[in-house]
């Protein structure tokens, strides 16, 4: 999961150092190196700091620390690993 593009995936915050983030669920609409933008069912976009959360993405639990960085760099690193 940590080497996939996350935009378009369904996500739910199941743990966070910020209690107000727990329970946020919706579709990931944007991703930066350190943030995720999740659009909830009301159309509100919530910005979540990756390193502070544990997410459920498409039924898989993901620690935010494992998805830090830009998605294009995660994909590039996957290609380098396959070549070795």
Secondary structure, DSSP 8 states (H G I E B T S, - for coil): -TTS--TT-EEEEEEESSGGGTT-EEEEEEE-SSEEEEE-TTS-EEEEEGGGEEEEETTEEEEGGGG-S-HHHHHHHHHHHHH-
